C-alpha cells in the first residue's frame, strides 16, 4: 500500500470522485473553471483559447505557491 502525505484535486469531478486514501493524507481541493464548458458557452465567434489560457495561468499560479503553502499547513 502506498502512503501519501497530500492529495490535491484541481477540478470538481476529481474532488467528488477521488478515492479514499487510508492513513494521514491531507486533502486540498482548489477548483478551476472547465475550459471546454466555457468555450461551448461563449458562442461560435469567441476564441476558445482565451478560456484555456486563463485557466492554465490560474493553475500555474496555484502550483507555484503550493509548496510554500504546504509548508505552512502541516
PyMOL Python script that loads the backbone (N, CA, C, O; Angstrom):
from pymol import cmd

cmd.read_pdbstr("""\
ATOM      1  N   UNK A   1       0.834  -1.177   0.000  1.00  0.00           N
ATOM      2  CA  UNK A   1       0.000   0.000   0.000  1.00  0.00           C
ATOM      3  C   UNK A   1       0.880   1.242   0.000  1.00  0.00           C
ATOM      4  O   UNK A   1       1.873   1.308   0.725  1.00  0.00           O
ATOM      5  N   UNK A   2       0.516   2.221  -0.811  1.00  0.00           N
ATOM      6  CA  UNK A   2       1.251   3.482  -0.933  1.00  0.00           C
ATOM      7  C   UNK A   2       0.663   4.519   0.028  1.00  0.00           C
ATOM      8  O   UNK A   2      -0.544   4.759   0.028  1.00  0.00           O
ATOM      9  N   UNK A   3       1.508   5.119   0.828  1.00  0.00           N
ATOM     10  CA  UNK A   3       1.070   6.194   1.711  1.00  0.00           C
ATOM     11  C   UNK A   3       1.318   7.539   1.039  1.00  0.00           C
ATOM     12  O   UNK A   3       2.327   7.728   0.359  1.00  0.00           O
ATOM     13  N   UNK A   4       0.389   8.467   1.235  1.00  0.00           N
ATOM     14  CA  UNK A   4       0.511   9.804   0.677  1.00  0.00           C
ATOM     15  C   UNK A   4       0.414  10.822   1.803  1.00  0.00           C
ATOM     16  O   UNK A   4      -0.349  10.647   2.753  1.00  0.00           O
ATOM     17  N   UNK A   5       1.191  11.880   1.683  1.00  0.00           N
ATOM     18  CA  UNK A   5       1.096  12.974   2.641  1.00  0.00           C
ATOM     19  C   UNK A   5      -0.038  13.919   2.253  1.00  0.00           C
ATOM     20  O   UNK A   5      -0.768  14.408   3.115  1.00  0.00           O
ATOM     21  N   UNK A   6      -0.181  14.173   0.954  1.00  0.00           N
ATOM     22  CA  UNK A   6      -1.163  15.121   0.435  1.00  0.00           C
ATOM     23  C   UNK A   6      -1.875  14.531  -0.772  1.00  0.00           C
ATOM     24  O   UNK A   6      -1.282  13.802  -1.567  1.00  0.00           O
ATOM     25  N   UNK A   7      -3.152  14.856  -0.894  1.00  0.00           N
ATOM     26  CA  UNK A   7      -3.930  14.553  -2.097  1.00  0.00           C
ATOM     27  C   UNK A   7      -4.515  15.884  -2.546  1.00  0.00           C
ATOM     28  O   UNK A   7      -5.255  16.529  -1.802  1.00  0.00           O
ATOM     29  N   UNK A   8      -4.181  16.291  -3.765  1.00  0.00           N
ATOM     30  CA  UNK A   8      -4.591  17.600  -4.260  1.00  0.00           C
ATOM     31  C   UNK A   8      -5.426  17.411  -5.514  1.00  0.00           C
ATOM     32  O   UNK A   8      -4.980  16.788  -6.477  1.00  0.00           O
ATOM     33  N   UNK A   9      -6.641  17.952  -5.500  1.00  0.00           N
ATOM     34  CA  UNK A   9      -7.520  17.873  -6.664  1.00  0.00           C
ATOM     35  C   UNK A   9      -7.731  19.281  -7.212  1.00  0.00           C
ATOM     36  O   UNK A   9      -7.747  20.263  -6.470  1.00  0.00           O
ATOM     37  N   UNK A  10      -7.893  19.350  -8.542  1.00  0.00           N
ATOM     38  CA  UNK A  10      -7.989  20.647  -9.210  1.00  0.00           C
ATOM     39  C   UNK A  10      -9.290  20.861  -9.958  1.00  0.00           C
ATOM     40  O   UNK A  10      -9.479  21.912 -10.570  1.00  0.00           O
ATOM     41  N   UNK A  11     -10.184  19.896  -9.926  1.00  0.00           N
ATOM     42  CA  UNK A  11     -11.484  20.093 -10.574  1.00  0.00           C
ATOM     43  C   UNK A  11     -12.561  19.425  -9.729  1.00  0.00           C
ATOM     44  O   UNK A  11     -12.282  18.514  -8.950  1.00  0.00           O
ATOM     45  N   UNK A  12     -13.781  19.885  -9.893  1.00  0.00           N
ATOM     46  CA  UNK A  12     -14.889  19.378  -9.094  1.00  0.00           C
ATOM     47  C   UNK A  12     -15.098  17.889  -9.248  1.00  0.00           C
ATOM     48  O   UNK A  12     -15.352  17.193  -8.265  1.00  0.00           O
ATOM     49  N   UNK A  13     -14.994  17.383 -10.483  1.00  0.00           N
ATOM     50  CA  UNK A  13     -15.205  15.954 -10.708  1.00  0.00           C
ATOM     51  C   UNK A  13     -14.156  15.130  -9.956  1.00  0.00           C
ATOM     52  O   UNK A  13     -14.486  14.125  -9.327  1.00  0.00           O
ATOM     53  N   UNK A  14     -12.907  15.555 -10.022  1.00  0.00           N
ATOM     54  CA  UNK A  14     -11.849  14.831  -9.301  1.00  0.00           C
ATOM     55  C   UNK A  14     -12.092  14.871  -7.802  1.00  0.00           C
ATOM     56  O   UNK A  14     -11.879  13.877  -7.108  1.00  0.00           O
ATOM     57  N   UNK A  15     -12.532  15.998  -7.310  1.00  0.00           N
ATOM     58  CA  UNK A  15     -12.804  16.125  -5.880  1.00  0.00           C
ATOM     59  C   UNK A  15     -13.945  15.205  -5.454  1.00  0.00           C
ATOM     60  O   UNK A  15     -13.881  14.575  -4.398  1.00  0.00           O
ATOM     61  N   UNK A  16     -14.979  15.131  -6.270  1.00  0.00           N
ATOM     62  CA  UNK A  16     -16.150  14.314  -5.937  1.00  0.00           C
ATOM     63  C   UNK A  16     -15.882  12.821  -6.066  1.00  0.00           C
ATOM     64  O   UNK A  16     -16.463  12.030  -5.324  1.00  0.00           O
ATOM     65  N   UNK A  17     -15.025  12.423  -6.983  1.00  0.00           N
ATOM     66  CA  UNK A  17     -14.803  11.002  -7.243  1.00  0.00           C
ATOM     67  C   UNK A  17     -13.451  10.502  -6.737  1.00  0.00           C
ATOM     68  O   UNK A  17     -13.078   9.355  -6.979  1.00  0.00           O
ATOM     69  N   UNK A  18     -12.728  11.359  -6.042  1.00  0.00           N
ATOM     70  CA  UNK A  18     -11.420  10.977  -5.530  1.00  0.00           C
ATOM     71  C   UNK A  18     -11.591   9.820  -4.548  1.00  0.00           C
ATOM     72  O   UNK A  18     -12.424   9.891  -3.645  1.00  0.00           O
ATOM     73  N   UNK A  19     -10.815   8.766  -4.718  1.00  0.00           N
ATOM     74  CA  UNK A  19     -10.954   7.631  -3.801  1.00  0.00           C
ATOM     75  C   UNK A  19     -10.478   7.980  -2.392  1.00  0.00           C
ATOM     76  O   UNK A  19      -9.789   8.977  -2.176  1.00  0.00           O
ATOM     77  N   UNK A  20     -10.856   7.151  -1.465  1.00  0.00           N
ATOM     78  CA  UNK A  20     -10.422   7.306  -0.083  1.00  0.00           C
ATOM     79  C   UNK A  20      -8.962   6.903   0.022  1.00  0.00           C
ATOM     80  O   UNK A  20      -8.556   5.876  -0.521  1.00  0.00           O
ATOM     81  N   UNK A  21      -8.181   7.698   0.712  1.00  0.00           N
ATOM     82  CA  UNK A  21      -6.778   7.379   0.954  1.00  0.00           C
ATOM     83  C   UNK A  21      -6.616   7.094   2.433  1.00  0.00           C
ATOM     84  O   UNK A  21      -6.805   7.975   3.271  1.00  0.00           O
ATOM     85  N   UNK A  22      -6.268   5.865   2.747  1.00  0.00           N
ATOM     86  CA  UNK A  22      -6.073   5.477   4.142  1.00  0.00           C
ATOM     87  C   UNK A  22      -4.839   6.185   4.689  1.00  0.00           C
ATOM     88  O   UNK A  22      -3.962   6.610   3.937  1.00  0.00           O
ATOM     89  N   UNK A  23      -4.791   6.299   5.971  1.00  0.00           N
ATOM     90  CA  UNK A  23      -3.640   6.939   6.591  1.00  0.00           C
ATOM     91  C   UNK A  23      -3.920   8.387   6.890  1.00  0.00           C
ATOM     92  O   UNK A  23      -5.066   8.789   7.093  1.00  0.00           O
ATOM     93  N   UNK A  24      -2.865   9.164   6.915  1.00  0.00           N
ATOM     94  CA  UNK A  24      -2.993  10.550   7.349  1.00  0.00           C
ATOM     95  C   UNK A  24      -2.923  11.543   6.191  1.00  0.00           C
ATOM     96  O   UNK A  24      -2.560  12.700   6.398  1.00  0.00           O
ATOM     97  N   UNK A  25      -3.260  11.117   4.996  1.00  0.00           N
ATOM     98  CA  UNK A  25      -3.199  12.018   3.839  1.00  0.00           C
ATOM     99  C   UNK A  25      -4.131  13.205   4.046  1.00  0.00           C
ATOM    100  O   UNK A  25      -5.303  13.047   4.388  1.00  0.00           O
ATOM    101  N   UNK A  26      -3.588  14.380   3.834  1.00  0.00           N
ATOM    102  CA  UNK A  26      -4.395  15.601   3.919  1.00  0.00           C
ATOM    103  C   UNK A  26      -4.874  15.936   2.510  1.00  0.00           C
ATOM    104  O   UNK A  26      -4.131  15.803   1.537  1.00  0.00           O
ATOM    105  N   UNK A  27      -6.116  16.367   2.422  1.00  0.00           N
ATOM    106  CA  UNK A  27      -6.689  16.692   1.122  1.00  0.00           C
ATOM    107  C   UNK A  27      -6.810  18.200   0.952  1.00  0.00           C
ATOM    108  O   UNK A  27      -7.202  18.929   1.863  1.00  0.00           O
ATOM    109  N   UNK A  28      -6.462  18.628  -0.230  1.00  0.00           N
ATOM    110  CA  UNK A  28      -6.650  20.020  -0.620  1.00  0.00           C
ATOM    111  C   UNK A  28      -7.412  20.004  -1.933  1.00  0.00           C
ATOM    112  O   UNK A  28      -7.063  19.274  -2.861  1.00  0.00           O
ATOM    113  N   UNK A  29      -8.447  20.811  -1.997  1.00  0.00           N
ATOM    114  CA  UNK A  29      -9.159  20.961  -3.263  1.00  0.00           C
ATOM    115  C   UNK A  29      -9.139  22.419  -3.659  1.00  0.00           C
ATOM    116  O   UNK A  29      -9.496  23.296  -2.873  1.00  0.00           O
ATOM    117  N   UNK A  30      -8.725  22.664  -4.865  1.00  0.00           N
ATOM    118  CA  UNK A  30      -8.776  24.010  -5.449  1.00  0.00           C
ATOM    119  C   UNK A  30      -9.401  23.852  -6.823  1.00  0.00           C
ATOM    120  O   UNK A  30      -8.737  23.433  -7.771  1.00  0.00           O
ATOM    121  N   UNK A  31     -10.654  24.180  -6.926  1.00  0.00           N
ATOM    122  CA  UNK A  31     -11.368  24.017  -8.182  1.00  0.00           C
ATOM    123  C   UNK A  31     -11.064  25.128  -9.168  1.00  0.00           C
ATOM    124  O   UNK A  31     -10.887  26.287  -8.792  1.00  0.00           O
ATOM    125  N   UNK A  32     -11.008  24.757 -10.420  1.00  0.00           N
ATOM    126  CA  UNK A  32     -10.803  25.710 -11.508  1.00  0.00           C
ATOM    127  C   UNK A  32     -11.942  25.554 -12.506  1.00  0.00           C
ATOM    128  O   UNK A  32     -12.562  24.495 -12.596  1.00  0.00           O
ATOM    129  N   UNK A  33     -12.206  26.605 -13.244  1.00  0.00           N
ATOM    130  CA  UNK A  33     -13.230  26.542 -14.286  1.00  0.00           C
ATOM    131  C   UNK A  33     -12.867  25.484 -15.315  1.00  0.00           C
ATOM    132  O   UNK A  33     -11.697  25.141 -15.489  1.00  0.00           O
ATOM    133  N   UNK A  34     -13.885  24.973 -15.993  1.00  0.00           N
ATOM    134  CA  UNK A  34     -13.719  23.949 -17.024  1.00  0.00           C
ATOM    135  C   UNK A  34     -13.623  24.641 -18.389  1.00  0.00           C
ATOM    136  O   UNK A  34     -14.642  25.092 -18.911  1.00  0.00           O
ATOM    137  N   UNK A  35     -12.429  24.736 -18.979  1.00  0.00           N
ATOM    138  CA  UNK A  35     -12.273  25.461 -20.241  1.00  0.00           C
ATOM    139  C   UNK A  35     -13.181  24.965 -21.380  1.00  0.00           C
ATOM    140  O   UNK A  35     -13.740  25.797 -22.096  1.00  0.00           O
ATOM    141  N   UNK A  36     -13.352  23.656 -21.577  1.00  0.00           N
ATOM    142  CA  UNK A  36     -14.253  23.239 -22.659  1.00  0.00           C
ATOM    143  C   UNK A  36     -15.688  23.730 -22.451  1.00  0.00           C
ATOM    144  O   UNK A  36     -16.350  24.133 -23.408  1.00  0.00           O
ATOM    145  N   UNK A  37     -16.162  23.698 -21.219  1.00  0.00           N
ATOM    146  CA  UNK A  37     -17.522  24.176 -20.942  1.00  0.00           C
ATOM    147  C   UNK A  37     -17.618  25.680 -21.201  1.00  0.00           C
ATOM    148  O   UNK A  37     -18.603  26.149 -21.771  1.00  0.00           O
ATOM    149  N   UNK A  38     -16.617  26.421 -20.792  1.00  0.00           N
ATOM    150  CA  UNK A  38     -16.620  27.863 -21.033  1.00  0.00           C
ATOM    151  C   UNK A  38     -16.583  28.170 -22.525  1.00  0.00           C
ATOM    152  O   UNK A  38     -17.266  29.080 -22.995  1.00  0.00           O
ATOM    153  N   UNK A  39     -15.788  27.413 -23.262  1.00  0.00           N
ATOM    154  CA  UNK A  39     -15.688  27.628 -24.711  1.00  0.00           C
ATOM    155  C   UNK A  39     -17.027  27.349 -25.392  1.00  0.00           C
ATOM    156  O   UNK A  39     -17.421  28.080 -26.301  1.00  0.00           O
ATOM    157  N   UNK A  40     -17.722  26.311 -24.966  1.00  0.00           N
ATOM    158  CA  UNK A  40     -19.032  25.995 -25.552  1.00  0.00           C
ATOM    159  C   UNK A  40     -20.046  27.094 -25.268  1.00  0.00           C
ATOM    160  O   UNK A  40     -20.882  27.402 -26.117  1.00  0.00           O
ATOM    161  N   UNK A  41     -19.980  27.679 -24.092  1.00  0.00           N
ATOM    162  CA  UNK A  41     -20.929  28.720 -23.696  1.00  0.00           C
ATOM    163  C   UNK A  41     -20.635  30.066 -24.352  1.00  0.00           C
ATOM    164  O   UNK A  41     -21.506  30.934 -24.399  1.00  0.00           O
ATOM    165  N   UNK A  42     -19.427  30.245 -24.855  1.00  0.00           N
ATOM    166  CA  UNK A  42     -19.004  31.540 -25.382  1.00  0.00           C
ATOM    167  C   UNK A  42     -19.575  31.860 -26.756  1.00  0.00           C
ATOM    168  O   UNK A  42     -19.622  33.024 -27.155  1.00  0.00           O
ATOM    169  N   UNK A  43     -19.998  30.859 -27.463  1.00  0.00           N
ATOM    170  CA  UNK A  43     -20.539  31.109 -28.790  1.00  0.00           C
ATOM    171  C   UNK A  43     -19.513  30.857 -29.880  1.00  0.00           C
ATOM    172  O   UNK A  43     -18.317  30.750 -29.608  1.00  0.00           O
ATOM    173  N   UNK A  44     -19.986  30.763 -31.110  1.00  0.00           N
ATOM    174  CA  UNK A  44     -19.123  30.356 -32.221  1.00  0.00           C
ATOM    175  C   UNK A  44     -18.078  31.397 -32.622  1.00  0.00           C
ATOM    176  O   UNK A  44     -17.064  31.035 -33.219  1.00  0.00           O
ATOM    177  N   UNK A  45     -18.291  32.667 -32.315  1.00  0.00           N
ATOM    178  CA  UNK A  45     -17.344  33.699 -32.741  1.00  0.00           C
ATOM    179  C   UNK A  45     -16.239  33.968 -31.724  1.00  0.00           C
ATOM    180  O   UNK A  45     -15.265  34.651 -32.039  1.00  0.00           O
ATOM    181  N   UNK A  46     -16.377  33.448 -30.533  1.00  0.00           N
ATOM    182  CA  UNK A  46     -15.390  33.687 -29.479  1.00  0.00           C
ATOM    183  C   UNK A  46     -14.186  32.768 -29.663  1.00  0.00           C
ATOM    184  O   UNK A  46     -14.310  31.659 -30.182  1.00  0.00           O
ATOM    185  N   UNK A  47     -13.044  33.236 -29.237  1.00  0.00           N
ATOM    186  CA  UNK A  47     -11.817  32.441 -29.304  1.00  0.00           C
ATOM    187  C   UNK A  47     -11.750  31.522 -28.080  1.00  0.00           C
ATOM    188  O   UNK A  47     -11.584  32.009 -26.961  1.00  0.00           O
ATOM    189  N   UNK A  48     -11.876  30.207 -28.269  1.00  0.00           N
ATOM    190  CA  UNK A  48     -11.880  29.289 -27.118  1.00  0.00           C
ATOM    191  C   UNK A  48     -10.547  29.263 -26.363  1.00  0.00           C
ATOM    192  O   UNK A  48     -10.515  28.923 -25.180  1.00  0.00           O
ATOM    193  N   UNK A  49      -9.464  29.614 -27.026  1.00  0.00           N
ATOM    194  CA  UNK A  49      -8.164  29.575 -26.349  1.00  0.00           C
ATOM    195  C   UNK A  49      -8.069  30.565 -25.194  1.00  0.00           C
ATOM    196  O   UNK A  49      -7.259  30.380 -24.286  1.00  0.00           O
ATOM    197  N   UNK A  50      -8.878  31.603 -25.220  1.00  0.00           N
ATOM    198  CA  UNK A  50      -8.884  32.574 -24.124  1.00  0.00           C
ATOM    199  C   UNK A  50      -9.168  31.863 -22.802  1.00  0.00           C
ATOM    200  O   UNK A  50      -8.511  32.128 -21.796  1.00  0.00           O
ATOM    201  N   UNK A  51     -10.136  30.971 -22.808  1.00  0.00           N
ATOM    202  CA  UNK A  51     -10.511  30.250 -21.578  1.00  0.00           C
ATOM    203  C   UNK A  51      -9.417  29.279 -21.149  1.00  0.00           C
ATOM    204  O   UNK A  51      -9.070  29.204 -19.971  1.00  0.00           O
ATOM    205  N   UNK A  52      -8.881  28.543 -22.107  1.00  0.00           N
ATOM    206  CA  UNK A  52      -7.820  27.590 -21.789  1.00  0.00           C
ATOM    207  C   UNK A  52      -6.602  28.310 -21.206  1.00  0.00           C
ATOM    208  O   UNK A  52      -6.013  27.855 -20.225  1.00  0.00           O
ATOM    209  N   UNK A  53      -6.238  29.415 -21.805  1.00  0.00           N
ATOM    210  CA  UNK A  53      -5.064  30.154 -21.329  1.00  0.00           C
ATOM    211  C   UNK A  53      -5.286  30.746 -19.941  1.00  0.00           C
ATOM    212  O   UNK A  53      -4.384  30.724 -19.103  1.00  0.00           O
ATOM    213  N   UNK A  54      -6.466  31.267 -19.699  1.00  0.00           N
ATOM    214  CA  UNK A  54      -6.760  31.840 -18.377  1.00  0.00           C
ATOM    215  C   UNK A  54      -6.673  30.764 -17.295  1.00  0.00           C
ATOM    216  O   UNK A  54      -6.037  30.967 -16.260  1.00  0.00           O
ATOM    217  N   UNK A  55      -7.311  29.626 -17.538  1.00  0.00           N
ATOM    218  CA  UNK A  55      -7.290  28.545 -16.543  1.00  0.00           C
ATOM    219  C   UNK A  55      -5.875  27.994 -16.385  1.00  0.00           C
ATOM    220  O   UNK A  55      -5.443  27.693 -15.272  1.00  0.00           O
ATOM    221  N   UNK A  56      -5.152  27.861 -17.500  1.00  0.00           N
ATOM    222  CA  UNK A  56      -3.754  27.416 -17.422  1.00  0.00           C
ATOM    223  C   UNK A  56      -2.954  28.338 -16.519  1.00  0.00           C
ATOM    224  O   UNK A  56      -2.186  27.873 -15.677  1.00  0.00           O
ATOM    225  N   UNK A  57      -3.129  29.644 -16.691  1.00  0.00           N
ATOM    226  CA  UNK A  57      -2.382  30.609 -15.880  1.00  0.00           C
ATOM    227  C   UNK A  57      -2.794  30.553 -14.410  1.00  0.00           C
ATOM    228  O   UNK A  57      -1.951  30.696 -13.524  1.00  0.00           O
ATOM    229  N   UNK A  58      -4.077  30.346 -14.148  1.00  0.00           N
ATOM    230  CA  UNK A  58      -4.535  30.211 -12.763  1.00  0.00           C
ATOM    231  C   UNK A  58      -3.935  28.979 -12.100  1.00  0.00           C
ATOM    232  O   UNK A  58      -3.521  29.030 -10.942  1.00  0.00           O
ATOM    233  N   UNK A  59      -3.886  27.864 -12.840  1.00  0.00           N
ATOM    234  CA  UNK A  59      -3.279  26.636 -12.299  1.00  0.00           C
ATOM    235  C   UNK A  59      -1.790  26.850 -12.067  1.00  0.00           C
ATOM    236  O   UNK A  59      -1.255  26.424 -11.044  1.00  0.00           O
ATOM    237  N   UNK A  60      -1.124  27.498 -12.997  1.00  0.00           N
ATOM    238  CA  UNK A  60       0.313  27.773 -12.846  1.00  0.00           C
ATOM    239  C   UNK A  60       0.560  28.597 -11.583  1.00  0.00           C
ATOM    240  O   UNK A  60       1.483  28.298 -10.825  1.00  0.00           O
ATOM    241  N   UNK A  61      -0.248  29.625 -11.348  1.00  0.00           N
ATOM    242  CA  UNK A  61      -0.084  30.450 -10.153  1.00  0.00           C
ATOM    243  C   UNK A  61      -0.328  29.642  -8.883  1.00  0.00           C
ATOM    244  O   UNK A  61       0.402  29.786  -7.903  1.00  0.00           O
ATOM    245  N   UNK A  62      -1.353  28.792  -8.900  1.00  0.00           N
ATOM    246  CA  UNK A  62      -1.644  27.946  -7.744  1.00  0.00           C
ATOM    247  C   UNK A  62      -0.478  27.008  -7.448  1.00  0.00           C
ATOM    248  O   UNK A  62      -0.039  26.895  -6.303  1.00  0.00           O
ATOM    249  N   UNK A  63       0.017  26.342  -8.476  1.00  0.00           N
ATOM    250  CA  UNK A  63       1.103  25.380  -8.294  1.00  0.00           C
ATOM    251  C   UNK A  63       2.388  26.084  -7.842  1.00  0.00           C
ATOM    252  O   UNK A  63       3.151  25.536  -7.046  1.00  0.00           O
ATOM    253  N   UNK A  64       2.621  27.279  -8.344  1.00  0.00           N
ATOM    254  CA  UNK A  64       3.861  27.976  -7.983  1.00  0.00           C
ATOM    255  C   UNK A  64       3.902  28.348  -6.501  1.00  0.00           C
ATOM    256  O   UNK A  64       4.986  28.525  -5.945  1.00  0.00           O
ATOM    257  N   UNK A  65       2.754  28.470  -5.859  1.00  0.00           N
ATOM    258  CA  UNK A  65       2.726  28.794  -4.427  1.00  0.00           C
ATOM    259  C   UNK A  65       2.373  27.589  -3.553  1.00  0.00           C
ATOM    260  O   UNK A  65       2.321  27.695  -2.328  1.00  0.00           O
ATOM    261  N   UNK A  66       2.136  26.462  -4.184  1.00  0.00           N
ATOM    262  CA  UNK A  66       1.667  25.290  -3.450  1.00  0.00           C
ATOM    263  C   UNK A  66       2.671  24.801  -2.416  1.00  0.00           C
ATOM    264  O   UNK A  66       2.301  24.564  -1.266  1.00  0.00           O
ATOM    265  N   UNK A  67       3.920  24.648  -2.799  1.00  0.00           N
ATOM    266  CA  UNK A  67       4.919  24.123  -1.875  1.00  0.00           C
ATOM    267  C   UNK A  67       5.018  24.991  -0.626  1.00  0.00           C
ATOM    268  O   UNK A  67       5.071  24.481   0.493  1.00  0.00           O
ATOM    269  N   UNK A  68       5.042  26.295  -0.826  1.00  0.00           N
ATOM    270  CA  UNK A  68       5.136  27.223   0.307  1.00  0.00           C
ATOM    271  C   UNK A  68       3.913  27.099   1.208  1.00  0.00           C
ATOM    272  O   UNK A  68       4.040  27.119   2.433  1.00  0.00           O
ATOM    273  N   UNK A  69       2.738  26.972   0.614  1.00  0.00           N
ATOM    274  CA  UNK A  69       1.527  26.875   1.453  1.00  0.00           C
ATOM    275  C   UNK A  69       1.463  25.537   2.174  1.00  0.00           C
ATOM    276  O   UNK A  69       0.913  25.471   3.274  1.00  0.00           O
ATOM    277  N   UNK A  70       2.002  24.472   1.599  1.00  0.00           N
ATOM    278  CA  UNK A  70       2.023  23.172   2.275  1.00  0.00           C
ATOM    279  C   UNK A  70       2.959  23.206   3.479  1.00  0.00           C
ATOM    280  O   UNK A  70       2.689  22.567   4.496  1.00  0.00           O
ATOM    281  N   UNK A  71       4.033  23.933   3.369  1.00  0.00           N
ATOM    282  CA  UNK A  71       4.963  24.045   4.485  1.00  0.00           C
ATOM    283  C   UNK A  71       4.330  24.754   5.672  1.00  0.00           C
ATOM    284  O   UNK A  71       4.673  24.472   6.820  1.00  0.00           O
ATOM    285  N   UNK A  72       3.411  25.669   5.405  1.00  0.00           N
ATOM    286  CA  UNK A  72       2.744  26.416   6.471  1.00  0.00           C
ATOM    287  C   UNK A  72       1.480  25.728   6.947  1.00  0.00           C
ATOM    288  O   UNK A  72       0.773  26.253   7.807  1.00  0.00           O
ATOM    289  N   UNK A  73       1.188  24.560   6.398  1.00  0.00           N
ATOM    290  CA  UNK A  73      -0.051  23.851   6.711  1.00  0.00           C
ATOM    291  C   UNK A  73       0.259  22.394   7.092  1.00  0.00           C
ATOM    292  O   UNK A  73      -0.232  21.476   6.435  1.00  0.00           O
ATOM    293  N   UNK A  74       1.048  22.172   8.121  1.00  0.00           N
ATOM    294  CA  UNK A  74       1.485  20.797   8.420  1.00  0.00           C
ATOM    295  C   UNK A  74       0.396  19.856   8.836  1.00  0.00           C
ATOM    296  O   UNK A  74       0.662  18.685   9.107  1.00  0.00           O
TER     297      UNK A  74
END
""", "prot")
cmd.dss("prot")
cmd.show_as("cartoon", "prot")
cmd.util.cbc("prot")
cmd.orient("prot")
